[in-house]
Amino acid sequence: MRDQSWRLVRNSVVGAGAVLLSLAGPAWGGQATSATAGSKDSPVVRTFGSEGGYRTKVTSETKGTLSQDDRRQVSLLAAQVFQHIDEARQAIGAGEDQRAHQEVDKGREALKVIRALLPKTTVHTQTTAPGGKVIYEDRREVHDDRVPLFEGMLHAETLDPIHEAKRDAVAEKSKKKNK
C-alpha cells in the first residue's frame, strides 16, 4: 500500500514537472515570417511546398496577451510550483505521503492558473496532395509564451527576505514595547 502511494506521488510530481517544463519551453510556430504581418489579431498563415505539388499550410492565431503585472504573477506562480514539487519530494523522503499529495495538488492548482493566464495560440496544419485532396490535418492549442521564472526567483531571493526582515523588526519592536 505504501509503495503504491509513493509511486502515485512520484508520478504526480514527475507529471507536474513535465507540464511546467512544457510551459517554459518555446512556443510552436513562431519562427517563420508572417504572410499577414502587421496585425496582432489576424491569423498568421505560412505555406510550404511548391505550387502543383504537396502543399502544407500552417495557420496560427493567438488569443490573449500578458501585461507586465500578469508576467510577474505567472513568474511567481511558476516558482511556487517548483517549491511545491520540492516540498513533495521532501515529504516522500520523510514517508509523509499525505503531505506529499497535498503539495502536488497545490502545484497543480498553480499550474491551472498559469495556463489560464498565458496567451494561447491555435495552430492549424493542413497538407494537400497535388490533386488538392487533404491528406493530413491537425489542430492544436499551444501556449504562446515562455514562463519567466527568473522574476519569481528574484522575488523569492530578494523581496521575501526584505519582507521577512521587516516583520522581524516589527515583532522585535512590539516585544520591546511590551516589556
C-alpha positions in Angstrom: 0.0 0.0 0.0 2.7 2.5 1.0 4.7 1.6 -2.2 1.6 2.3 -4.4 1.1 5.6 -2.6 4.7 6.6 -3.1 4.5 5.7 -6.8 1.4 7.8 -7.2 3.0 10.8 -5.6 6.2 10.3 -7.6 4.3 10.1 -10.8 2.3 13.2 -9.9 5.5 15.1 -9.2 7.0 14.0 -12.5 3.8 14.9 -14.3 3.7 18.3 -12.7 7.3 18.9 -13.6 6.7 17.9 -17.2 3.8 20.2 -17.5 5.8 23.1 -16.1 8.7 22.4 -18.5 6.3 22.3 -21.4 5.1 25.8 -20.3 8.6 27.0 -20.0 9.5 25.7 -23.5 9.4 27.8 -26.6 6.1 28.4 -28.4 5.4 26.4 -31.6 5.3 28.0 -35.0 6.9 31.3 -34.1 9.9 31.1 -36.4 8.6 31.6 -39.9 7.7 35.0 -41.4 4.1 36.1 -41.4 2.0 36.3 -44.5 -0.2 38.7 -42.7 2.4 40.7 -40.9 1.4 43.9 -39.1 -1.8 42.9 -37.4 -1.8 41.2 -34.0 -5.4 40.0 -34.2 -5.3 38.4 -37.6 -4.1 34.8 -38.2 -0.6 34.2 -39.4 -0.5 31.9 -42.5 2.6 30.2 -43.7 2.6 28.0 -46.8 5.3 25.4 -47.6 5.9 23.3 -50.8 5.8 24.1 -54.5 2.8 25.0 -56.5 1.2 22.0 -58.0 2.9 19.6 -55.6 2.4 18.7 -52.0 1.5 21.9 -50.0 1.4 22.4 -46.3 -0.4 25.4 -44.9 0.1 26.4 -41.2 -2.3 28.9 -39.8 -1.7 30.2 -36.3 -3.9 32.6 -34.3 -3.1 33.9 -30.9 -5.7 34.9 -28.3 -4.7 36.9 -25.2 -1.7 38.9 -24.1 0.3 39.2 -20.9 0.7 42.6 -19.2 3.8 43.2 -17.2 1.9 42.5 -14.0 0.5 39.3 -15.4 4.0 38.3 -16.4 5.3 38.8 -12.8 2.3 36.9 -11.5 3.0 33.9 -13.8 6.7 34.0 -12.8 5.9 34.0 -9.1 3.4 31.1 -9.6 5.9 29.1 -11.6 8.5 29.5 -8.9 5.8 28.3 -6.4 5.2 25.2 -8.5 8.9 24.3 -8.1 8.7 24.9 -4.4 5.7 22.6 -4.1 7.5 19.9 -6.1 10.5 20.2 -3.7 8.2 20.1 -0.7 6.5 16.9 -2.1 10.0 15.4 -2.7 10.9 16.1 0.9 7.6 14.7 2.2 8.2 11.5 0.2 11.6 11.1 1.7 10.1 11.6 5.2 7.4 9.0 4.5 4.7 11.7 4.7 2.6 10.6 1.7 -0.5 12.7 2.6 1.6 15.9 2.8 3.3 14.9 -0.5 -0.2 14.6 -2.1 -1.2 18.0 -0.8 1.9 19.7 -2.1 1.4 18.1 -5.6 -2.2 19.2 -5.6 -1.2 22.8 -4.7 1.3 22.7 -7.5 -1.4 21.6 -9.9 -3.6 24.5 -8.8 -0.9 27.0 -9.5 -0.3 25.3 -12.9 -4.0 25.8 -13.7 -3.8 29.5 -13.0 -0.6 29.8 -15.1 -2.3 28.0 -18.1 -5.3 30.3 -17.7 -3.2 33.4 -17.8 -0.9 32.6 -20.7 -1.9 33.5 -24.2 -3.0 30.6 -26.3 -2.2 30.0 -30.0 -4.3 27.7 -32.2 -2.1 26.1 -34.8 -3.9 24.5 -37.8 -1.8 22.4 -40.1 -3.2 21.1 -43.4 -1.3 19.2 -46.1 -2.8 18.7 -49.6 -1.7 16.3 -52.3 -1.0 17.5 -55.9 -4.7 17.0 -56.8 -5.9 19.2 -53.9 -7.1 16.4 -51.6 -6.3 16.9 -47.9 -4.0 14.1 -46.8 -3.1 15.5 -43.4 -4.8 17.8 -40.9 -4.1 18.7 -37.3 -5.3 21.5 -35.0 -3.6 22.1 -31.6 -3.9 24.8 -28.9 -0.5 25.7 -27.5 0.7 28.3 -25.1 2.5 31.1 -26.9 4.8 32.4 -24.3 7.6 31.3 -22.0 7.2 31.4 -18.3 9.7 34.0 -17.0 10.9 32.0 -14.0 13.7 34.4 -13.2 11.3 37.0 -12.0 9.7 34.6 -9.4 13.2 33.6 -8.3 14.2 37.2 -8.0 11.2 37.8 -5.8 11.9 34.8 -3.6 15.6 35.7 -3.2 15.3 39.4 -2.9 11.9 40.6 -1.8 10.9 37.8 0.5 13.9 38.3 2.8 13.2 42.0 2.9 9.6 41.4 3.9 10.7 38.9 6.5 13.2 41.3 8.0 10.5 44.0 8.2 8.2 41.5 10.0 11.0 40.6 12.4 11.8 44.2 13.1 8.1 44.9 13.8 7.9 41.9 16.1 11.1 42.9 17.9 9.8 46.5 18.4 6.5 45.1 19.7 8.4 42.9 22.2 10.3 45.9 23.5 7.2 48.0 24.0 5.5 45.2 25.9 8.5 44.9 28.4 
